[in-house]
Amino acid sequence: MKIIDVLTSAGLTGFYFDDQKAIKAGAGHDGFAYTGEPLTPGFKAVRQRGESVSVLLLLEDGQVASGDCAAVQYSGAGGRDPLFLAEEFIPIILEEIRPKLMGEELDSFRRLAGMTEALVRPNGEHYHTAIRYGVSQAILDAVAKAKHQTMTEVITEEYRLPLILEAVPIFTQTGDDRYDNADKAIIKRAGVLPHALINNVETKLGKQGELLLEYVEWLRNRILQLGGDDYRPVLHIDVYGTIGLAMGDETEKMAEYLVKLEKVAKPLHLRIEGPMDVGSKDGEVRALKALREALKAKGAKVEIVADEWCNTYEDIVEFVDAQAADMVQIKTPDLGGIQNTIEAVLYARKYGVGAYVGGSCNETEGGARTAVHVALATRPDQMLAKPGMGVDEGYMLVHNEMNRTLAILRYKEGKQRDGSRASSK
């Protein structure tokens, strides 16, 4: 089966592009928008609509495979590629990527994804991570359609992984509506919650961490109240470096605070993402490792999740090799081709570090569905419910795609088992 043509369509994402530089510089709120001038190149406003590009591969038998090019909410920040706008990048896909894909045999996802990942522009630059992300999704979908398989099966076969017919825990994010949206996640019985967006010391963490302590206590009580005796989700809270800001990045002081958080969270297991941001990758590795060791010395069970400065596959390898965190977030769009997410999960698991297939609220339903198949095949500890910040929609998309796929795979396994029994008689 070959690719006979490539089409594109402009789309929207499940959230927005936000100019992180302008927000940190004090951009004000005006309803759901921000006031002030953007500071990051490419932005026309501090908050603007998220855009995507669907890549459509036309196959010889009339089937159409698709993948969605999308970038994270804070595009252009922290060393990431610039703002991804459909009008700007569709011509690049059609003029430079399309000719390379037309006529290619759909014999191997790894071969084709590796080929496109290695392509460079006429000026010698690599293609935007969003392009590599979307094109690789389309290739995975195309190979699956050519082989009449699920994307999960393609990955398990090509990477020689066992097919495990169990769901992967889903992590929901509440955004700023951390109380009502936590209720939604509890009612839906999410495996991991709430993210909570603790990105300000004074208004969300508290100068001594007191506001987060109060929130965790409320959250624990709410889970026990609404969830019943048989529901014990993991608490995973992203603090965007605010604990370090409040406590001067002092390892011992941060460790003592995390022990307090852990006690308040009991009987629920607690993960804290991004406790500090020291401004460089090497520094972050050292700081997280020191904090993790301090927590172990205190007998604490709270886990540390690496996020800032842990963006690419190469970054993830460095954090894993240093054993700097209990878990790494694998932000799917930032890694480019989806094969890099696959490799990152497998690398973290190989060396005993937790893997979290994350990404961004600013993705699409197509990227979310592809991530489900990556998770079912590679078995991370959790995956993000995405896109959006409303809990319901993202959780529905990921949960339903996971259960549909598991139903298909269980049916196939049953048929195969029945066939083996019949042939042995």
C-alpha positions as CSV (number, residue, x, y, z in Angstrom):
1,M,0.0,0.0,0.0
2,K,1.4,3.4,-1.0
3,I,0.7,7.0,-0.3
4,I,-0.7,8.6,-3.5
5,D,-1.1,12.2,-2.3
6,V,-1.0,14.5,0.7
7,L,-3.6,17.1,1.7
8,T,-3.8,19.6,4.5
9,S,-6.5,21.5,6.3
10,A,-6.3,24.3,8.8
11,G,-7.8,23.6,12.2
12,L,-8.2,24.8,15.8
13,T,-6.8,23.3,19.0
14,G,-8.5,22.6,22.3
15,F,-7.1,25.7,24.0
16,Y,-5.0,28.8,23.2
17,F,-1.5,30.1,22.6
18,D,-0.4,32.2,25.5
19,D,2.6,34.6,25.4
20,Q,4.4,33.3,28.6
21,K,7.0,36.1,28.5
22,A,4.3,38.8,28.5
23,I,2.3,37.0,31.3
24,K,5.4,36.8,33.4
25,A,6.0,40.5,32.7
26,G,2.7,41.4,34.3
27,A,0.0,41.2,31.5
28,G,-3.3,41.8,33.1
29,H,-6.6,39.9,32.8
30,D,-9.6,41.1,30.9
31,G,-12.2,38.3,31.2
32,F,-10.7,35.3,29.5
33,A,-8.3,37.5,27.5
34,Y,-5.1,39.2,28.6
35,T,-4.3,43.0,28.4
36,G,-1.1,44.5,27.2
37,E,1.2,44.0,24.3
38,P,2.8,40.6,23.3
39,L,6.5,40.2,23.8
40,T,7.2,36.9,22.1
41,P,7.8,37.1,18.3
42,G,4.9,35.9,16.2
43,F,2.2,36.7,18.8
44,K,-0.5,39.3,17.8
45,A,-2.0,39.2,21.3
46,V,-1.0,37.9,24.7
47,R,-3.6,35.2,24.3
48,Q,-4.8,34.1,20.9
49,R,-6.6,31.1,19.4
50,G,-4.6,27.9,19.1
51,E,-4.2,26.6,15.6
52,S,-3.4,23.3,14.1
53,V,-2.9,21.7,10.7
54,S,-4.3,18.3,9.8
55,V,-2.1,16.2,7.4
56,L,-4.2,13.9,5.3
57,L,-2.5,11.0,3.5
58,L,-4.5,9.5,0.6
59,L,-3.8,5.8,0.2
60,E,-4.1,3.6,-2.9
61,D,-7.2,1.8,-1.8
62,G,-9.1,5.0,-1.1
63,Q,-8.5,5.2,2.7
64,V,-7.4,8.4,4.3
65,A,-5.0,8.6,7.2
66,S,-4.6,11.7,9.3
67,G,-2.4,13.4,11.9
68,D,-2.6,16.8,13.5
69,C,0.3,19.3,13.7
70,A,0.0,21.2,16.9
71,A,2.2,23.0,19.4
72,V,2.0,23.7,23.1
73,Q,0.2,26.5,24.9
74,Y,3.5,28.4,25.7
75,S,5.0,28.2,22.2
76,G,8.2,30.2,21.6
77,A,9.1,30.0,25.3
78,G,11.8,28.0,27.1
79,G,13.7,27.2,23.9
80,R,10.7,25.8,22.1
81,D,10.0,26.3,18.4
82,P,8.1,29.5,17.5
83,L,4.4,30.1,17.3
84,F,2.7,27.5,14.9
85,L,0.2,29.3,12.6
86,A,-1.6,27.3,9.9
87,E,-1.3,30.0,7.2
88,E,2.5,30.1,7.6
89,F,3.2,26.3,7.8
90,I,0.7,24.7,5.4
91,P,2.7,25.9,2.3
92,I,5.9,24.3,3.9
93,I,4.1,21.0,4.4
94,L,2.7,20.9,0.8
95,E,5.8,22.2,-1.0
96,E,8.6,20.5,1.0
97,I,7.1,17.5,2.9
98,R,4.4,16.3,0.4
99,P,6.9,15.4,-2.4
100,K,8.9,13.3,0.0
101,L,5.9,11.2,1.1
102,M,4.2,10.6,-2.2
103,G,4.8,7.1,-3.5
104,E,6.2,5.8,-0.3
105,E,5.3,2.2,0.6
106,L,3.5,1.9,4.0
107,D,5.7,-1.0,5.1
108,S,7.1,0.4,8.4
109,F,6.1,3.2,10.7
110,R,9.6,3.4,12.2
111,R,11.2,3.7,8.8
112,L,8.9,6.4,7.5
113,A,8.8,8.3,10.8
114,G,12.6,8.2,11.0
115,M,12.9,9.4,7.4
116,T,10.6,12.4,8.0
117,E,12.3,13.2,11.3
118,A,15.7,13.4,9.5
119,L,14.4,15.8,6.8
120,V,15.8,19.3,6.7
121,R,14.6,22.4,5.0
122,P,16.4,23.9,2.0
123,N,18.1,26.3,4.5
124,G,19.4,23.4,6.5
125,E,17.1,23.8,9.5
126,H,14.9,21.1,11.0
127,Y,11.2,21.3,10.5
128,H,9.1,22.7,13.2
129,T,8.3,20.2,16.0
130,A,4.6,20.6,15.3
131,I,5.1,19.5,11.7
132,R,7.1,16.4,12.7
133,Y,4.5,15.6,15.3
134,G,1.5,15.7,12.9
135,V,3.2,14.0,10.0
136,S,4.4,11.1,12.2
137,Q,0.8,10.7,13.5
138,A,-0.5,10.5,10.0
139,I,2.2,7.9,9.1
140,L,1.3,5.7,12.1
141,D,-2.4,5.9,11.1
142,A,-1.6,5.1,7.5
143,V,0.5,2.1,8.3
144,A,-2.2,0.8,10.7
145,K,-4.8,1.2,7.9
146,A,-2.6,-0.5,5.3
147,K,-2.1,-3.5,7.7
148,H,-5.7,-3.5,8.9
149,Q,-4.5,-3.1,12.5
150,T,-4.9,-0.6,15.3
151,M,-2.1,1.9,15.9
152,T,-1.4,0.0,19.2
153,E,-0.7,-3.2,17.3
154,V,1.6,-1.5,14.9
155,I,3.7,0.0,17.7
156,T,3.8,-3.3,19.7
157,E,4.9,-5.2,16.6
158,E,7.6,-2.8,15.4
159,Y,9.0,-2.2,18.8
160,R,8.6,-5.9,19.9
161,L,6.5,-5.0,23.0
162,P,4.1,-7.3,24.8
163,L,0.4,-6.5,24.2
164,I,-1.2,-5.8,27.6
165,L,-4.9,-5.5,27.5
166,E,-5.4,-3.1,30.5
167,A,-6.2,0.6,30.6
168,V,-3.5,3.2,31.4
169,P,-4.5,5.6,34.3
170,I,-5.7,8.9,32.9
171,F,-4.6,12.2,34.4
172,T,-7.1,15.1,34.3
173,Q,-6.2,18.8,34.6
174,T,-8.5,21.3,36.2
175,G,-6.9,24.6,35.1
176,D,-7.6,27.5,37.4
177,D,-11.1,26.1,38.2
178,R,-9.4,23.7,40.6
179,Y,-12.4,23.1,42.9
180,D,-15.4,22.5,40.5
181,N,-13.2,20.7,38.0
182,A,-11.7,18.5,40.7
183,D,-15.3,17.5,41.5
184,K,-15.8,16.6,37.8
185,A,-12.6,14.4,37.8
186,I,-13.7,12.7,41.0
187,I,-17.2,12.0,39.7
188,K,-15.7,10.5,36.6
189,R,-13.3,8.5,38.7
190,A,-10.1,9.7,37.0
191,G,-7.1,7.7,38.0
192,V,-4.9,10.8,38.5
193,L,-5.9,14.4,39.3
194,P,-6.0,17.4,39.5
195,H,-2.8,19.2,38.1
196,A,-4.4,22.4,39.7
197,L,-2.2,25.0,37.9
198,I,-0.3,26.3,41.0
199,N,1.6,28.9,39.2
200,N,1.6,31.9,41.6
201,V,3.2,32.1,45.0
202,E,0.9,34.7,46.6
203,T,-2.4,33.6,45.2
204,K,-2.1,29.9,44.8
205,L,0.8,28.4,46.8
206,G,0.9,30.8,49.7
207,K,4.1,32.6,50.9
208,Q,4.7,29.7,53.3
209,G,2.9,27.1,51.2
210,E,-0.2,27.4,53.3
211,L,-2.7,27.8,50.4
212,L,-1.6,24.6,48.7
213,L,-1.7,22.8,52.1
214,E,-5.3,23.9,52.5
215,Y,-6.2,22.9,48.9
216,V,-4.6,19.4,49.3
217,E,-6.5,18.9,52.5
218,W,-9.8,20.0,50.8
219,L,-9.0,17.7,47.9
220,R,-8.3,14.7,50.0
221,N,-11.6,15.2,52.0
222,R,-13.5,15.8,48.8
223,I,-12.3,12.5,47.3
224,L,-13.1,10.5,50.4
225,Q,-16.6,12.2,50.5
226,L,-17.5,11.9,46.8
227,G,-15.5,8.9,45.7
228,G,-16.4,6.2,48.3
229,D,-14.2,3.6,49.9
230,D,-13.1,2.0,46.6
231,Y,-11.7,5.1,44.9
232,R,-8.1,6.2,45.7
233,P,-6.7,8.2,42.9
234,V,-3.1,9.6,42.7
235,L,-2.8,13.3,43.5
236,H,-0.5,15.0,40.9
237,I,0.0,18.7,41.3
238,D,2.0,21.0,39.0
239,V,3.5,23.8,41.0
240,Y,5.5,25.6,38.2
241,G,8.5,26.1,40.4
242,T,6.6,28.1,43.0
243,I,7.8,26.0,46.0
244,G,11.4,26.9,45.0
245,L,10.4,30.6,44.7
246,A,8.8,30.7,48.1
247,M,11.6,28.8,49.8
248,G,14.6,30.2,48.1
249,D,15.3,26.9,46.4
250,E,16.6,25.6,49.7
251,T,16.6,21.8,49.4
252,E,16.0,21.0,53.1
253,K,13.2,23.6,53.5
254,M,11.5,22.3,50.3
255,A,11.8,18.7,51.5
256,E,10.3,19.5,54.9
257,Y,7.3,21.2,53.2
258,L,6.7,18.3,50.8
259,V,6.7,15.9,53.8
260,K,3.9,18.1,55.3
261,L,2.0,17.9,52.0
262,E,2.3,14.2,51.9
263,K,0.9,13.9,55.4
264,V,-2.1,16.0,54.5
265,A,-2.7,14.0,51.4
266,K,-2.8,10.6,53.1
267,P,-4.2,8.0,52.4
268,L,-3.7,9.2,48.8
269,H,-0.3,9.0,47.0
270,L,1.1,12.4,46.0
271,R,3.2,13.6,43.1
272,I,4.6,17.1,42.8
273,E,5.6,18.3,39.3
274,G,8.2,21.1,38.8
275,P,8.9,22.0,42.5
276,M,11.5,24.5,41.4
277,D,12.9,26.1,38.3
278,V,16.5,27.1,38.7
279,G,16.9,28.5,35.2
280,S,19.0,25.9,33.4
281,K,18.8,22.2,32.5
282,D,22.0,21.2,34.3
283,G,20.9,23.2,37.4
284,E,17.5,21.6,37.3
285,V,18.9,18.1,37.1
286,R,21.1,18.8,40.2
287,A,18.4,20.5,42.1
288,L,15.7,17.8,41.5
289,K,18.2,15.1,42.3
290,A,19.2,16.7,45.6
291,L,15.5,17.2,46.6
292,R,14.7,13.6,45.7
293,E,17.6,12.3,47.9
294,A,16.5,14.6,50.8
295,L,13.0,13.2,50.6
296,K,14.3,9.6,50.6
297,A,16.4,10.3,53.6
298,K,13.3,11.4,55.4
299,G,11.5,8.2,54.4
300,A,9.0,10.2,52.3
301,K,6.9,8.6,49.6
302,V,6.0,11.8,47.7
303,E,7.3,11.6,44.1
304,I,9.0,14.4,42.2
305,V,8.1,14.9,38.5
306,A,10.4,16.6,36.1
307,D,8.8,19.1,33.7
308,E,10.8,22.4,33.1
309,W,14.0,21.9,31.1
310,C,12.9,18.3,30.3
311,N,11.4,18.9,26.8
312,T,13.2,16.8,24.2
313,Y,14.0,13.1,24.0
314,E,17.6,14.0,24.7
315,D,16.6,16.0,27.8
316,I,14.5,13.1,29.1
317,V,17.5,10.8,28.7
318,E,19.7,13.2,30.8
319,F,17.1,13.4,33.6
320,V,16.6,9.6,33.6
321,D,20.3,8.9,33.5
322,A,20.9,11.2,36.5
323,Q,17.9,9.6,38.4
324,A,16.9,13.2,39.0
325,A,13.2,12.5,39.3
326,D,10.7,9.8,40.1
327,M,8.8,10.5,36.9
328,V,9.4,12.5,33.7
329,Q,6.7,14.3,31.8
330,I,7.0,13.5,28.1
331,K,5.4,16.5,26.4
332,T,4.4,14.9,23.1
333,P,4.4,18.0,20.8
334,D,7.8,19.1,22.1
335,L,9.5,15.9,21.1
336,G,8.6,16.2,17.4
337,G,7.8,12.8,15.8
338,I,5.6,10.6,17.9
339,Q,8.3,7.9,17.7
340,N,10.3,10.0,20.0
341,T,7.6,9.8,22.6
342,I,7.6,6.0,22.2
343,E,11.3,5.9,22.7
344,A,11.2,8.2,25.7
345,V,8.6,6.1,27.5
346,L,10.6,2.9,26.9
347,Y,13.9,4.6,28.0
348,A,12.4,5.8,31.3
349,R,10.8,2.4,32.0
350,K,14.0,0.6,31.2
351,Y,15.8,2.6,33.9
352,G,13.1,2.5,36.6
353,V,11.8,6.1,36.2
354,G,8.1,6.7,35.9
355,A,6.8,7.8,32.6
356,Y,4.0,10.3,32.0
357,V,2.7,10.7,28.4
358,G,1.7,14.3,28.7
359,G,1.5,17.1,26.2
360,S,-0.6,20.2,26.1
361,C,-4.2,21.5,26.6
362,N,-3.5,23.2,23.2
363,E,-3.6,19.9,21.2
364,T,-6.4,18.3,19.1
365,E,-8.6,15.3,19.4
366,G,-6.4,13.6,16.7
367,G,-3.3,14.0,18.8
368,A,-5.1,12.8,21.9
369,R,-6.3,9.6,20.2
370,T,-2.8,8.8,18.8
371,A,-1.4,9.3,22.3
372,V,-3.8,6.7,23.6
373,H,-2.3,4.1,21.3
374,V,1.2,5.1,22.2
375,A,0.3,4.7,25.9
376,L,-1.5,1.3,25.4
377,A,1.6,0.0,23.6
378,T,4.4,1.4,25.8
379,R,2.6,1.3,29.2
380,P,3.5,4.6,30.9
381,D,2.4,5.1,34.5
382,Q,-0.2,7.6,33.3
383,M,-1.3,9.7,30.3
384,L,-2.9,13.2,30.1
385,A,-6.6,13.7,29.3
386,K,-6.3,16.3,26.5
387,P,-7.0,18.7,24.9
388,G,-8.6,21.5,26.8
389,M,-8.9,22.5,30.4
390,G,-12.5,21.5,31.1
391,V,-12.0,17.9,32.3
392,D,-15.1,16.5,30.6
393,E,-14.1,16.7,26.9
394,G,-10.5,15.6,27.2
395,Y,-11.3,12.8,29.6
396,M,-14.1,11.6,27.4
397,L,-11.9,11.5,24.2
398,V,-9.0,9.7,25.9
399,H,-11.1,7.3,28.0
400,N,-13.4,6.3,25.0
401,E,-10.6,5.8,22.6
402,M,-8.8,3.6,25.1
403,N,-11.8,1.5,25.8
404,R,-12.7,1.1,22.1
405,T,-9.2,0.0,21.3
406,L,-9.1,-2.5,24.2
407,A,-12.5,-3.9,23.1
408,I,-11.1,-4.5,19.6
409,L,-7.8,-6.0,20.9
410,R,-9.6,-8.3,23.3
411,Y,-11.9,-9.5,20.5
412,K,-8.9,-10.3,18.3
413,E,-7.1,-12.1,21.1
414,G,-10.2,-14.2,21.8
415,K,-10.6,-15.1,18.1
416,Q,-6.9,-16.0,17.9
417,R,-7.2,-18.1,21.0
418,D,-10.3,-19.9,19.7
419,G,-8.5,-20.5,16.4
420,S,-5.5,-22.0,18.2
421,R,-7.8,-24.4,20.1
422,A,-9.6,-25.5,17.0
423,S,-6.4,-26.2,15.1
424,S,-5.0,-28.2,18.0
425,K,-8.0,-30.6,18.0
